Amino acid sequence: MKELSVNHLLGIKYINENDINLIFETADHFKEVINRPIKKVPSLRDITIANIFFENSTRTKLSFELAQKRLSADVINFAASSSSVTKGETLIDTVNNILAMKVDMVVMRHASPGAAVFLSKNVKASIINAGDGAHEHPTQALLDAYTIREKLGDVAGKKVVIVGDILHSRVALSNIYSLQKLGAEVRVCGPKTLIPKHIESLGVKVEMNLHKALVWCDVANILRVQNERLDISYFPSTREYAMQYGVDKKMLDSLNKEIVIMHPGPINRGVEITSDVADSKQSVILNQVENGVAIRMAVTYLLASKIQK
C-alpha cells in the first residue's frame, strides 16, 4: 500500500503533491463509506486519539471527532479551559500525561504558531495540526482543494482568489501551499492593511479590486475578518469593509460567468458574504463541510497506518 512521506500532518508546507493525491484517493473511498446506511468501518479500532483544543472550535473539532468515530477509534476530548493548563501546567506535561494513558495520536489546535511542530519534536505520538495561530490549518486546505477537484474536475490550471483577512488567516497560507502544489494559480484580495508584506515571495499576486479579482478567477474562497486576532483597527468600520470587500449577488451576476464560492466558516453573513451568495447554487460551502469528514478520515487513517506497522 502507498503511504505518506511524513509521520505527522504539521502543515501543507511539509508534504508533497504525492501525499496530497494519496489523501484525496483515500478520501474518495471514505466519502463513499459515509454515504452508506452504515457509516462506520473498523479500520482503527485499536487506535486511541486525543483531541486537544486550546482554542475554541466548532466545525473542526466536530469534524475530527466524527471522522475518528467513523473509523472506530477510541476518542478522548480535551478542552484547555477546563484542564490543569489553567493551573500553569506546560503543553508538554499536559500531552505527556495524556500519552501515559496510551494515546497513539494527538489532534491539536493552539494559539501559538509552530505549536504542533514543537510538540512533534518532544512527544512520542503522531500529531495532526488542527490550526496553530495564524500559521497553518492543513486539513482545511486539503478539504478546500478536494472540493475544488470534486466541483471542477481538477485543481491544476484553475485560478483561485482568496478574499479577506489574509494577514491573520492560517487557512490562507495552507491554501496557498496546497493549491500551488497541485498546479493552481493563486491571487489574494483584501484591504492593504490585511495583506501580509512580502506575500508575493510565495508566488502569489495581490489584487486590491474585488470585482477585478472575481472576473479573473474560477474559484473565490471568502474569508471572514478574524476580529478575535485584531489588536488594532485595520479598516474604518465593518460597514465600509462590507461595501469594499463583501461579495453579494449583484456582484456575482455582473461577472457574465459562474464562479465557485467557498468559505471555511464561520460565516459573518452580511459582512464578507451575503446570505443570497452563501446559499446560492454557486456555493459549495456545505460540500466543504461534508468533505471535511472524508479528508480527516483519510489523514487519520493514513497516519495511523504508519503507527500500526
N, C-alpha and C positions, 0 to 999 in steps of 0.2 A: 504494500500500500504506500502511496505517496505520503510524505509528511512535511510539516512546516520546517523551515530552516531555523526557527527560534524556539526557545523553551518558555518564553513569556510573550504576551502581547502588551508591550510598553508604549508603542506608538507606531504609526504608519511609517515613520522615518526608518524604523529598524527592520522592516520586512520588505520583500521584493515582489515583483509582478507575479512570479510563480506562486508565492504564498497567497496573494490576493485571489488568484484564479482558483487555487485549491479550496480556499474558504468559500468562494462562490459555488463551485461544483458541489461541495458538501452541503451548503445551504439549500441548493436546488432539491437535494434528497430530503432534507428535513422540512422544507416547505410543503412537500407532498405529504409527509408524515403528519404535520399539524393541521392538515385539512382533511384527515381521515376522521371517521366517527370515534375511534380510539386514538388519542393524540399522543400516546406515550410509548417510548421504546426503552428496553432495559440496558442500554449501552453503558451507562455509568453508575450502575447500582452499587459498585464497590468504591466509589469516589465521594469524598466529603468536601464541600465547598463552603467557604465563609465569605459572605458579602459584607464588606467593611466600608461604611459610608460616613465620612467626616463632614460631608456637605449634604444639604437637602437634595432629594431626588425623588421623582415620582415615576416617570416613564422608564428611565434607565434601570432603576432598581427593580421595578416590577417585571420588566422585560428579561433581565438576567435571571431573576428568581423563577419565572415561568419557564425559561429555556432550560434551566438546571433541572427542574422538576419533570419536564417533558422527557429528559434523558435519564430519569430515575436516580439522580444523585441525591445524597443527603445534604441538606442545606441549613446553614446557620446564618442568621441575620444579626448584624451588629450595628447599632446606632451610637455614634460618639457622644451625643448629648446625654445619654443615659448610662454611660460607661465610666470606668476608672480614669479615662483620659481627662475628665473634668477635675480629677484629684491630682493631676500632674504626671500621670504615667506616660512614658515615652511611646512613640509609634512602634519601635522595635519590640519593646517589652510587651505592648498590647498584642502585637501579632504573634510573638513567640509563645505567649500564654495560650492563644487560640490554637496555634500549631501543636502545642503539647497535648491537645485533645485529639491529635491525629487527623488534622485537616490537611488535605492534599493541594488545595488550590485556594487562592485569595483573589477576590474581585474587589478592587479598592477605588474609591473616589476621595480625593483630598484637595484641599485648597492650595497646597504648595506645588508649584511646577517642579517636576523631577521626583516627586514623592514615590512614584511607582518604580522608577529606575533605582532609587536609593534602597527601597525595600527588597528588590530582586537581588541586590548585592549582599544583603545582610540576613536573609532568612531562607530556609530550605523549603520552598514551595513554589508552585507555578503562579505567576502574578498576571492578572489581567487589569489593565488600566481602564477604569470607568470614568476617567476625567481627572486631570491634575492641573488645578488652577486654570490659567489662561493658556496652557501649553498644548496638550493633545487630548482627543477623545476618539481613539481609533475605531471602536465598534460603530460609532455614529457615522464616521466617514465611510466605513465598509458598507453599512446598510444604505447609505445615500448613493454610493456608486452602484451597488447591486440593484437599487430601484431604477436608476437611470438605464442600466443594462436591460432590465426587465421591460421598461417602457419603450426604449428606443432601439433595442436590439444589440447595441454595443456602446461602450464608453469611448473607444478610440475615435478621434476625429470630431467629437462633439464639442460645442462651445458652451461653457458653463460660467455664469456670473454669480458671484457670492455677494449679496447686498446687505449692508447694515453695519453693525458694530464689529468690524474686523479686528480691531485692536485688542479687545478683551475676550475674543472667541477662540476656544480650543477646537470647536467644530470647524472653523475656517481653516486653521493650519492643517489639521488632519485631512480635510477635504482637498486642500491644495496638493498635498503629498500624494494622496491616493489617486486623484484624477489625473495628475501628470504622469504617474507611473503606468496608468492604463491608457495613456495617449490622448487625453483630452486637452483642450486649450482653456485656460482659466483666466478670468479677469475678476477684479473686486471693484465694488462701487459703494460709496457711502460718504458722509461728511469727512472733510480732510482731517479733522481732529480725531476721527475714529479709524483712520488708515495708518497702520504701523509704518514708521520710517524704514526705508531700505527694503520694502516688501518686493520691489522689482528684482532684488537679488535672488528671489525664489523663482524667477521666470514668469512672474505674474504682472500683467498690465493693470494700471489703475484707470478707471473711467469715472469721472465725477458726476456726469449727467446720467440720471437713471433711465430716461427714455432712450438715449443712445445705447446704453448697456443692454436694454431689453430688445432693441432692434437687432443687436449683434448676436444675441445668444440663442441657443436651443433650449437651455435649462436655466432657470433662475432659482437659486437657493437663498431664501429670505431669512435673515437672522434678526432676532429681537435685540433691542438695546439692553445690555446687561447692567441695569440700574444698580444691582447689588455690588457691582465692582467699580462703580464710578466714584472716584474720590474728589473730583472737581466737575464743573459744568462743561460738557463738551459741545453743547449746542444750546441756542437760546431757550427753546421750550419744546415740549413733546408735540405740541400742535405744529410748530414750524418743522420739526423733523418729519412728521407725517405728511406735510404738504410737499416737502422736498424729496423724501425717500420712501414714502409709503406707496405700496403697489395696490391700485384699485382697478375695478373692472373697466372703467373708461380708458385707462392707460393700456390695458391689455387689448381692448377692442380696436385701439388705434394702430396696432402693430401690423395689421394685414397678414398675420401668420399666427399659428398656435405655438406657444412655448409651454414647457413643462414647469409647473410651480411646485417648489419644495419648501419645507420648513421643518427644522429639527425639534421645534417646540421648546418650551411652552409659547403659545401664540399670544401676543398682545393685539387682539383684534381692534382695528381702527387706528393702530399706530403704524407698524411696519407692513401690515397687510389687512385688507378689509374682508369682512365675512363673505361677501359675494365672490371674492377671489379664492379664499381658503376653502370654500365649499363647492367650487366650480368643477367642471369635468376636466379642466386642465391641471387641477391639483392632484398630487399623489401623496399628500400628507398622511392619510390613513394607510396607504400602501407601505409607506416608510415604517410605520408603527408595526404592521404585520411582519414586514421583512426583518425588523429588528430582532424578533424572537428567533427566526430561522438563522440569521447571521450569528447571533450569540450562542445558539445551539452548536453551530458549526465550529466556531472558535473554541468553545469549551471542550467539545468532543475531540478536536484535533490536538489540543494541548494535553488533554487527559490521556490520549493515546500514547504520548511520549512518557508520561508518568508511569503508565501501566507496563511499559517494556521491562 
